[in-house]
Structures are given as C-alpha cells and as structure tokens.
C-alpha cells in the first residue's frame, strides 16, 4: 500500500513538473466569428485541400471550382512553438456536382506569421455527380506550375506581386523591407471576359523572416493597353 501511495505521489509530481501535453479545445462560433486570423487560415486550408483534390489526386474531384459553404468545427491547440488549428468544413462544387467534408490542420507561428498545412483529408458526402457543369463560371488553376515558375501566368503573377509589395509598403500595409514570393496557395480565373481577371492567394516572406498571406486580384490586359493595377488584401497575423 505504501508503495502504491509513493507511486501515485511521484506521478503527480511528474505531471506538475512537466505539465500535461497540450490538447485541442473546440472554439465557440463567437470566437471564430470574431477572429479574422482563424477565418483566413480556415479559407486558406480549404483552398489547399481543393487544389490537392482537383490537381494532385489520382481520383480528382468532379468540377472546376469549389466554395466553402459551412464550418462544422474549429479546434485549437497551443504549444510553445506554434498554435495548431484543426478545421472541419463543408466544400460545395459550384454546380453542386459534389459536396465534400474536409478535415485539415494548420500550424501557425504567432511571432513570425509562418504557417503550414500539416495534414488534410476529405470525403464526398453528397452532390449530383451526373449534373451538367455550367459555362463561364470561376475556374480553378493548378498552382503547381506557378510555384515552379514555368506557367504562362508566372510573369504576370510576378509583376502583380512586385506592384502589390511596393504599394503595400507605400501605404504602410507591409513593413518596409524586401519580399519574395514563397508559395501560391490558390489561383483561379474569376472572370473569363476581356480582359480576364485572376485571383491569387500567395505567401510572401520578408527579408527579416516574417510571413504574410496576401490575396491579389489582377486583370491581364493586352500589350499596348492601359494596365489595370491589381487590388489586394494583406491578411493580419493577429
């Protein structure tokens, strides 16, 4: 009996000394609603999953564009090195060809803004796969060639990023330093008219080691036409 009491005492001391491992805690709808960071990381993760499901899977999802239509659950785990967000969301194809439940985890470093999608999975749970896709709606673009720098849109994206970083620094939306394009997380043709308009979700990394998430909307004018300056949103790391 004495040995049992001693073992329990030692266990309690160890738990107090080292602390229990961090666990995921489900966030309330109000917490999600009031945090632009949580919402933006949710959207970015959904974009990542869709890109993987459409272009990198051996059995790609049907259709050409998906939207996040419902957030089922968001959980958070805080560790000394990073904060982890675990999302469960519903993605719906533009023409309802498929309804997908996606689960993914994103790590985020509050000090530097660095982030990564560390795991993901998805499953079709509904939709009408025999439906007819519409013509003229938004259409996703495979970001892998853009990240490799060998896509036809690569020079256009580079010039758009150059303008955005300069303008954001000028308007104090980004600190004054040099930036590089680290990753393209999503890209789609928003308007196929003339001239066409594209949307890019990118990761910019500064010379000082900070990471920023930026959405760029850019219109591709023809040579000789008056260029249209891109619009953009720099998402907060707080």
C-alpha positions as a printed Julia matrix, in Angstrom:
238×3 Matrix{Float64}:
   0.0    0.0     0.0
   2.86   2.34    0.88
   4.48   1.64   -2.47
   1.21   2.45   -4.27
   0.88   5.76   -2.45
   4.51   6.59   -3.25
   4.0    5.76   -6.94
   0.93   7.97   -7.11
   2.8   10.8    -5.41
   5.69  10.52   -7.86
   3.23  10.51  -10.79
   1.55  13.69   -9.51
   4.94  15.37   -9.08
   5.93  14.42  -12.64
   2.66  15.78  -14.02
   3.16  19.02  -12.11
   6.81  19.35  -13.17
   6.46  18.61  -16.83
   2.8   19.52  -17.43
   0.26  17.6   -19.44
   0.55  17.55  -23.22
  -1.44  20.34  -24.91
  -4.83  19.2   -26.16
  -7.21  20.53  -28.79
 -10.02  22.7   -27.48
 -13.12  23.35  -29.58
 -13.7   27.04  -30.3
 -17.07  28.7   -29.96
 -18.84  30.21  -33.01
 -18.31  33.67  -31.48
 -14.54  33.09  -31.18
 -14.4   32.01  -34.82
 -16.58  34.87  -35.97
 -14.51  37.47  -34.14
 -11.11  36.29  -35.39
 -10.02  37.24  -38.9
  -6.93  35.08  -38.43
  -8.93  31.93  -37.68
 -11.25  32.59  -40.62
  -8.44  33.34  -43.03
  -6.44  30.24  -42.09
  -9.66  28.24  -42.49
 -10.16  29.62  -46.01
  -6.52  29.08  -46.93
  -6.65  25.48  -45.75
  -9.82  24.88  -47.74
  -8.14  26.3   -50.84
  -5.17  23.99  -50.27
  -7.39  20.9   -49.93
  -9.31  21.78  -53.09
  -6.08  22.25  -55.04
  -4.85  18.85  -53.87
  -8.18  17.16  -54.56
  -8.55  18.56  -58.07
  -4.99  18.53  -59.39
  -2.79  16.24  -57.29
  -5.14  13.32  -56.61
  -5.23  10.11  -58.63
  -9.03  10.31  -58.38
  -9.75  14.04  -58.7
 -12.99  15.57  -57.53
 -15.54  16.5   -60.23
 -15.99  20.07  -61.39
 -13.68  23.06  -61.67
 -14.49  25.28  -58.68
 -15.46  24.74  -55.05
 -16.65  27.07  -52.29
 -16.52  26.71  -48.52
 -20.18  26.62  -47.58
 -20.16  25.61  -43.91
 -17.8   25.46  -40.94
 -18.67  22.48  -38.78
 -15.94  22.69  -36.17
 -12.71  24.53  -35.34
 -10.33  23.33  -32.63
  -7.15  24.94  -31.32
  -4.05  23.58  -29.62
  -1.39  25.91  -28.26
   2.19  24.65  -27.91
   5.43  26.53  -27.13
   6.5   26.5   -30.78
   3.23  27.0   -32.66
  -0.55  27.17  -32.49
  -2.45  24.42  -34.3
  -5.91  24.85  -35.77
  -7.94  21.79  -36.73
 -10.83  22.51  -39.08
 -13.83  20.5   -40.24
 -15.66  22.2   -43.11
 -18.05  21.52  -45.97
 -16.98  22.34  -49.54
 -19.54  22.53  -52.34
 -18.82  22.36  -56.04
 -20.02  25.4   -57.99
 -22.68  23.37  -59.86
 -23.37  21.02  -56.94
 -21.54  18.15  -58.64
 -20.11  17.17  -55.26
 -20.41  18.09  -51.59
 -17.25  17.35  -49.64
 -16.38  17.19  -45.94
 -12.77  18.26  -45.42
 -10.58  17.99  -42.33
  -7.22  19.73  -42.1
  -4.7   21.02  -39.59
  -2.75  24.26  -39.95
   0.23  25.24  -37.83
   0.75  28.95  -37.17
   3.62  30.78  -35.51
   2.27  33.99  -33.94
   5.76  35.51  -33.71
   6.66  35.25  -37.4
   3.35  34.58  -39.16
   4.77  31.34  -40.58
   2.15  28.71  -41.36
   1.77  25.32  -43.0
  -0.96  22.81  -43.77
   0.37  19.81  -41.86
  -2.37  17.28  -42.69
  -5.59  17.02  -44.64
  -8.26  14.56  -45.76
 -11.61  14.79  -47.48
 -14.63  12.7   -48.41
 -17.52  13.18  -50.81
 -20.76  13.15  -48.81
 -23.3   14.31  -51.42
 -23.98  16.24  -54.58
 -25.12  15.39  -58.08
 -22.14  13.91  -59.99
 -24.29  13.43  -63.12
 -25.2   17.11  -63.29
 -24.1   19.4   -66.09
 -21.28  21.85  -65.33
 -22.08  25.45  -66.2
 -20.06  27.51  -68.65
 -18.45  30.81  -67.78
 -18.21  30.42  -64.01
 -14.99  30.73  -61.98
 -12.37  28.13  -62.75
  -9.51  26.95  -60.55
  -5.93  26.97  -61.85
  -3.34  24.36  -60.89
  -0.81  26.2   -58.71
   1.99  23.66  -59.15
   3.33  25.19  -62.41
   3.02  28.65  -60.83
   5.11  27.51  -57.86
   7.64  26.03  -60.27
   7.73  29.35  -62.14
   7.06  27.8   -65.56
   3.38  28.62  -66.07
   2.22  31.06  -68.77
   0.84  33.19  -65.93
   4.15  33.24  -63.99
   5.45  36.56  -65.42
   2.02  38.15  -64.88
   1.93  36.96  -61.27
   5.5   38.18  -60.65
   4.69  41.66  -61.92
   1.5   41.71  -59.83
   3.42  40.74  -56.68
   6.02  43.43  -57.42
   3.32  46.09  -57.66
   1.47  44.85  -54.57
   4.53  44.78  -52.31
   5.58  48.29  -53.38
   2.08  49.69  -52.93
   1.56  47.91  -49.59
   4.83  49.33  -48.27
   3.87  52.8   -49.51
   0.51  52.57  -47.73
   2.01  51.02  -44.56
   0.21  47.7   -45.03
   3.57  45.92  -45.07
   6.82  46.87  -43.29
   9.49  48.46  -45.44
  11.82  45.63  -46.48
  12.36  43.2   -49.36
   9.85  40.4   -50.05
   9.91  37.17  -52.01
   7.08  35.0   -53.29
   7.34  31.77  -51.29
   4.21  29.89  -52.37
   1.0   30.19  -54.35
  -1.77  28.51  -52.35
  -4.64  29.11  -54.71
  -5.35  30.64  -58.09
  -8.48  30.9   -60.17
  -9.91  32.66  -63.16
 -12.58  34.88  -61.67
 -13.81  36.43  -64.93
 -13.09  34.95  -68.35
 -14.22  38.1   -70.15
 -11.93  40.52  -71.92
  -9.62  41.27  -70.29
  -9.59  38.23  -67.97
  -9.33  38.69  -64.2
  -7.43  36.34  -61.9
  -7.27  35.87  -58.13
  -4.12  34.56  -56.4
  -3.63  33.63  -52.74
   0.09  33.83  -52.01
   2.61  33.54  -49.21
   5.15  36.36  -49.06
   8.26  36.1   -46.88
  10.2   39.22  -45.9
  13.95  39.61  -45.69
  13.51  39.83  -41.92
  11.85  36.39  -41.78
   8.21  37.42  -41.4
   5.47  35.63  -43.36
   2.38  37.3   -44.83
  -0.73  35.96  -46.54
  -1.88  38.15  -49.41
  -4.79  37.82  -51.83
  -4.21  39.53  -55.17
  -6.86  40.27  -57.79
  -5.23  41.13  -61.11
  -6.55  41.93  -64.58
  -4.47  40.7   -67.53
  -4.58  43.47  -70.13
  -3.09  43.02  -73.57
   0.21  44.61  -74.58
  -0.39  48.18  -75.65
  -3.49  48.57  -73.5
  -3.57  50.67  -70.36
  -2.67  48.35  -67.46
  -5.03  47.93  -64.52
  -3.31  47.98  -61.15
  -4.01  44.88  -59.05
  -6.11  45.12  -55.9
  -5.06  43.17  -52.85
  -5.69  42.25  -49.22
  -2.88  41.73  -46.71
  -4.27  39.44  -44.01
  -3.42  40.17  -40.4
  -1.23  37.82  -38.37
  -3.12  38.72  -35.2
